[in-house]
Amino acid sequence: MSRTVTGGLLLCRAEPLAVRPPAHLLRVRLLLAPAGGWSVLVPEDKPWREGPQSVAEVLAGWGSALAIGTDRPVLSLWWEDGRTGFALSSGFRRTTAYAWDAAGRPAGEPDAMRALSARLGLDPVLDLADLEGLTRPATDPAVDGEGRLLALVALLTRAGLTLPAGLTPGEPADRLRGAARMAPGVETVEWSGWRDAVRAEFDAAEGSPLGPWIRGPRARLLGAAQVAAGAPLLAWAAHRRSAGWAAAGAFLLAQGAGVLAYDRTRARR
């Protein structure tokens, strides 16, 4: 891998239909495509160049927001200056991260692979053994950080992941975007304003088979709680300049407002 190559992508174990609403709230242009029962998101731009956060931090923040919004695990993969790694987000649970340097030497949390196996529903014996092999020093000097990341992605195919052609971790960001634009079923996701975000949540409730139950005192309590939690989280994230947690706060605000709007509209009928 060229030591100047920087990039990343997000893998969510959910269909694009579920990923699209929270992805809008990240306020960045993304390419969203199906990946065999998963979804893959590729940034259109390079936001890690515009702030103090590294590509690993930016992608991990986005992953946390998507995991909260979809209630499904999200794996952010990144590569920068020869190093590679991942961050696993799952709802409000603590994010687990792992990395390899340019020579493929591992560095990360001891239980990262065990958490990865459990949260993604991998085989607790065979798959976990292969994952833990990625945490040990390589016996082959030709194995570098990129090789470690590619081995991880190969393991995820056992859980149904099928990346579109050309979406290979380690590729330059420009080449990755070009491949994503050619992926079957790809769509562009971008921020379209608060009104559309709330409307999307309202439509999701209206179209849900649980729609008739998303109203009444419990719905109002839930919606108010989401708005109450989202507002300070959004303010805190803005102070910390954390795009990921800002998106999580925005999602809670939009979802809470959508629930309240749906309840009010249904009550008038």
Summary of the structure (lengths in Angstrom):
residues: 269
radius of gyration: 19.2
end to end distance: 60.8
largest distance: 69.3
contacts: 942
relative contact order: 0.16
helix: 50%
strand: 16%
